[in-house]
Structure formats: structure tokens, C-alpha cells
Amino acid sequence: MSPGIAIVALTAGLLSATMQAEAGDGPFVWNATKTGDTLKVRPGVALTVPGNLRLGLESALIAADPSGARTKTAPLAVWSEMDLPGRQAASTLGMRLDPHSGAGRAVLRQARDVSTGTNVDLSLVNAFEAGQRINGRSAFVARQELRLEFSDIGAALAGTAVLDNAAPAYASIKVEQQLPLGINLSATVSDLRTRPNAVFRAGLSGRW
């Protein structure tokens, strides 16, 4: 048995044992996201150990389309997350391993809010990734996100920069504005370094 498959089997055993012993109010955690025709599901458990360790499995369901007669299920992957000590920033160390392809990454994420003493709130998020891609090549990715919120006028300015050793440098700027009656406006300019692309969006939200 390969080490990757052994890790999946061990994680599955931990999940099964925990769900049987802690059914209902146990430390079971899960997350589901949908992008297009792909539904990604990440069940897991949170262990009562220093760092609030979370670990589990990840799978994706791809809905059937004209080119595929039935729904497809992607191979299982293993993920884990734990919180790191620190006062100035909230830091998380994560890992994802796909035993089928051999791809895996470790991610260090740091987030902090900076008080300016005015009506402007500043938040910073840094993420550093290192590992191996599906094609066997190394992966090194650095991401910086900055967000300024102007609470007195209901506006926000956000910027993102990404450095990837397998892709050109990427940067984007987004401006958001909240208007009366639940109207939301946003303008995003992406690919600032190569081919700038502007996207404008408007939305309406409310409760009746």
C-alpha cells in the first residue's frame, strides 16, 4: 500500500470512528461549495488538541452533461488545518494531499486587522503555498490581499497580488459601493500587468 493511500485510509478510519462515537453533537465539521457543475464536499473532524487541529477528506461531484452520461466522482484527497499561536495575526497552517495524482501542498495563511483610529478599517491577508503540482513540478505561490473599508460612506477598496512560479504575476483592484435600498455596485480591474480586464456588477438585496 502506498503512503498516500495509507493516509486516506487512516483519515477515513478516524472520521468513521468519530462520527459513530460523537453522532449528533460531536466535533464533526463540513463545508460544501459549488462552482459551475462541480460540487466540492469537505467533511472532517475537529480534535480537542492544541492548535484546534481539523482534518478530513475532500471529494468533488461533477454533474452529468451531454458529453458525459452520468455524474462523476473525483478521487478522494486528504486535508488538514491547524491554528498557530500569535497575537498580531491569526495564522493557519493547512495541507492537502491527492494520493491519486501525487499532488500536494502546504499553505501558511495569516490574517490581521489594523485599527487606524478613524472610519477606515484595514485588513491584510497573506498566503504562502509550497508543494507539488499534478504534473510533478514544484509549486510555490505567494498571495497578498488588502482591503480598505470606509464605513462612513459605505465603500471599500480591495487589492490582490499573486506570484506563482508557473504563471505570470497577477494583480487586481476592486472598488465596492453600498447604496440605499440594498443596491450594491462593484468594479474590478484584473490582470493589471498583462491584459487589464474591467468587470462592472450591480446587485440588489433586501428583506421583505
N, C-alpha and C positions, 0 to 999 in steps of 0.2 A: 504494500500500500504506500502510495507517495505521501510526502509530508503534507501537501496541500489537501488531499482528500482526508487524511487523518485529522487535520484541523477542522474541516467541515463536519466530520462525524462526531468529534468531541463537542463542538459547539451545538450541534443538533441534540446530542445527549443532554447537555446542560439545560437547553431550552425545554426539552421534554420533561425532565425531572422537575424543573422549577414550576412549570405550568401545572403539573399534576399536584405538587405539594402546596402551591400557592394560588390555586384556582380562585378567581373572583377578585380578591383584593391584594394579590401578590405584586411583586415588582416587575410585572410584565409591561413592556413598552413597545410601541409600534408606530410606524409612520408610513403613509401611503401618498404618492404623488403621481399625477397623470400628465404626460406630455404627448400630445397627438394621440396615436393609437397604442401607446405604451404605458402600462400601469406598473409602477415600481413599488414593491412592498418590502418594508424593513422591520420585521419583528425582532424583539430582543428582550434581554433582562437587565435590570439594574441591580448590581450587587452592593451589599452594605459593607464596603471596604473603603479605605482612604482613597480619595480621588473620585468616588462615585462611579466606579467602572461600569460601563454599559457594553454589552457585546451581543451579537446575534447574527442572523442570516439575511441575505438580500436576494430577491428574485424579481424578475420582470415578466409581465404577461403582455404579449403583442397580439392585438386583436386581428381576426381574420380579415382579409381584403381580397379583391379579385385575383391577385397573384398567389394567394395562399388560402387553401380551403378550410383551414381550421386555426384556432388560436394557438400561438406558440409560447412556450415557456423557456426563458433563458436559464442557463445553468446557475446554480446557487453560488453566492460569494459570501465571504465572512467579513464582518465589520466589527470594529470596537472603538470606543471613545472613553476618555478619562479626563477629569479636570485637574489642572496643575495649580499648585499654590502660587499666590501672587496678590498683592494689594492694589497695584496700579492698573492692572489689566486682567480681564477674565481670559484665561488660557485653556485651550483644549487640545489634547493630542489624540488623533484618530488614525485608524488603519483600515485598509480594505484589501482583501486578497481574493482573486479569482483563480481557484485551483485548476479550472478547465484550460485557461489560456496562459496561466503563469504570471499574469499581470498583477501588480500590487503597488500600493502607495501608502506612505505615512504622511500625515498632514498635521502641521502645527498651526493653530488658529488663535489669534489674540484680538480681543475687542475691548475698547475702553471709551468712556465718555469724558469729555473735557468741559468743565464748567468755565464759562467766560465771564460770569457775573453780570451778564446783560440778558437781552431777549434772544440771544443767539446760542444754540446748542451745537456742539461739535462732537461727532463720533468717528472713531477710526477703527478699521478692521484690517488686520494683516493676516495673510495665509501663506505658508511655505510648504510645498509638496516635493517629495523625493521618492523615487521608486523605479519601477519597470513598466513599460508600455506593453500592449498586446503584441506588438511586432518584435518584442525582445529588447528594444532600445531603452536607454535610461531616460527618466523623466525628472526634470527639475522645473518647477513652476513657482513664481512669486506673484502674489496678488495684493494690491493696496486699494482699499476703498475708503473714501472720505465723504462725510455728509454734514452739511450745514443746514440747520433748521432755524428759520426766522419766525418765531411763534407769534409775534405781534402782527405780521402781515399774512400769515398762513402760507409761506413759501418755503421752498427747500432747494438746495443746490447739492448735487451728488457727483462725484467723480470716481472713476475706476481705471486702474492701470494694471496690466498683466504682462509679465515677462515669462516666456516659455522657450525652452531650449529647442523645441521642434516647430516653432511658429514665429512669425514676425511679432514685434512688440505691439501691444493693443492698448488703446486708451479711449475713454468715452466720458462725456459730460451730460448730465441730465438736470433739467430745471422743472420743478413741480409748483403748481399754484392751486390753492384751495379757494373756491369762490362760494358765495352764498347759494342756498338751495341745493347743496350737495354736489355742486359741479366741480370736477377735477380736471385740470389741464396739465399736460406734460410735454416736454420737447427733449428729445435725446439726439445727440450727435455722437456717432460711434466711428471707429476706425480713423481716428484723428491723424494718425501717422501716415497711412497709406491712401485709402479712398474714403474720405468723410461721407457719412450717410446720415441724413436727418430724418427723424420719425416724430410726428406730432400725434398726440392722442387726447381724446376728451371722454370723460365719463360722468355718469350721474348716479349718485347713491343716496338712499334715504330710507326712512321707516314710516310706514303708513298703518 
